[in-house]
Amino acid sequence: MKSLAAGPRDTAHSGIREVVNVALTMPDAIRLEVGQPNFDTPAHIVEATVQAAREGATKYTATAGILSLRKLLVEKLASVNKIKADPTQINVTIGGVGGLAATLLAVLEEGDEVLVPDPAWPNYRLELSYSPAKMVSYPLHAAREFAPDAVELEQYITPRTKLLIINSPCNPTGAVFPRKVVEEIVGLCQKHDLYLLSDECYDEIVFEGEHVSPASFWEDERVISVFTFSKTYAMTGFRVGYTVTNHALADVINKILEANMSCATSFAQKGAEAALTGPREPVLKMVEAYRRRRDIVDGMLRETGMWASKPHGAFYAMADVSRSGMDSRTFAFKLLEEARVAVAPGTAFGETARDLVRISLASADEDLSEGIRRMHQFIEQAAANA
Ligand code: PLP
């Protein structure tokens, strides 16, 4: 048989999934590895979705998404993100991941370079595995609370660089980039004529400071902002996200969606409308729970010498496991095998995080306390035996 496409064929599966698959065979394992809210989708959203399906919202919608949803998104973008847009600049996608994939297809060509953060959510690498463009990683450091350093970042820009990817609030680091950093990044993109893909899927999960959308102050309209309902509203299975960008690029993204997805699920889009128009309390309660867990985890990591950086948003914390003497992948599998705690190895997110593991704050308080206690004990034993 002729060979399969080399890019995706030769790209490894997500390093988080590897751990998930083993953890699934251990019913007694404490699960701190998955980035999925442990809350139910708010009842009013589920009800509205079911009702919409009953009332006939079971057909194709416009490729860009139901107009009434896009009109609500115009309001949300203006009030939450300070982004001015009209409905034709918005494409509703199959999760944020669908928006990211369509954007990469719309922008990148053979010979282009794309700058991807390290550490980063593994899907960028997976999606780029079938892109003709070359992926170039730029490092993020715990010492800078994992915010990019514009001077360092500029060293990775070449005449071929076309797109820069940023992610704030960040998975896996919990970083929320300060306004000054976002301004510097925007300045770099203007100076070097780059598109900026801003993954803002955790935009409403912020503990301190503010989330700054680069598109809020960039008149040049070269930002592609990607959002989702998955995280803010615990709607991961609904698969509804959206992109907003300039009209020309929005139209190209639209053609890609037309060819590959037709539209996001009709009744899930109606659920998304209910999320935007319904009560805020469920969202505020979830964010409060993530903040409480962040405080528990941050305190325990500091006490046990595993602290790497304080998360200010999203729902993840990084822990330094270098004292174990193992790289984080080996560490994660041994920890799971011997102490029955599942964490995501830093190696799943890039090279820079080799000594770190990601802990998901989307897990119950008691699981976080007990999991970190076991992790500490495991590290001390490993260090003593070294
Ligand atoms: N971006 C980041 C950084 C994420 O962590 C995720 C999900 O984990 C997504 C985008 C996409 O989420 P979804 O496709 O569920 O909207």
Boltz pocket constraint, residues with backbone or C-beta under 6 A from the ligand:
constraints:
  - pocket:
      binder: B
      contacts: [[A, 35], [A, 94], [A, 95], [A, 96], [A, 97], [A, 98], [A, 121], [A, 167], [A, 169], [A, 170], [A, 171], [A, 199], [A, 201], [A, 227], [A, 228], [A, 229], [A, 230], [A, 236], [A, 239], [A, 240], [A, 241]]
      max_distance: 6.0
